[in-house]
């Protein structure tokens, strides 16, 4: 940050590796969390998270010292779900990765004078939304780029109103039998390479334990068609389990 001029716009991408394996936290922080009752890898993991938190604090302090903290948007998020069990969510980083335990992550936005402390928004978003958001933030028009994935979140960030995406969120894994997901509002369809699908209504079943495919054939069929169309548009239909 020190190398930038005060009046020059900039974007800093900071990708922490810290919470990945091996879980080896800073010794003083590990001892702190052991005193808090955590043991073994959980204490190590908590120490790594805490060290990242300290690092984010140093970045924010640098922005403040530079006098640009009130004119900088900060977006903080993870890339995928928990390494450990994360009830009530099913799945995680290593197994059933497209269930909520593997796909659902926190996303925190701080924008001085715009976002409010403690405000929450339950709108489902996607990492692909960040680029169009930054395009609009910089004064561009995301609609000028027809092949741009995601939607801009700028107005949602400004107003904290529910986001109407206008299209589903698709998830895709290049391996495993469970390889694709479609999220449209409260409905989520999971697709397996074996051809099996499962349908869940997350508003009633965030644990994803009750497959409603047979009870809501119309919804399951609509999401299957949307997935097939998306796979064709992405050139993935050759690998599809439901073609």
Helices and strands as residue ranges (DSSP letters): H 27-35, H 40-66, G 69-71, E 73-77, H 100-103, E 107-111, H 129-137, G 142-144, H 154-159, E 169-172, E 178-184, E 187-192, E 197-201, H 217-234, G 237-239
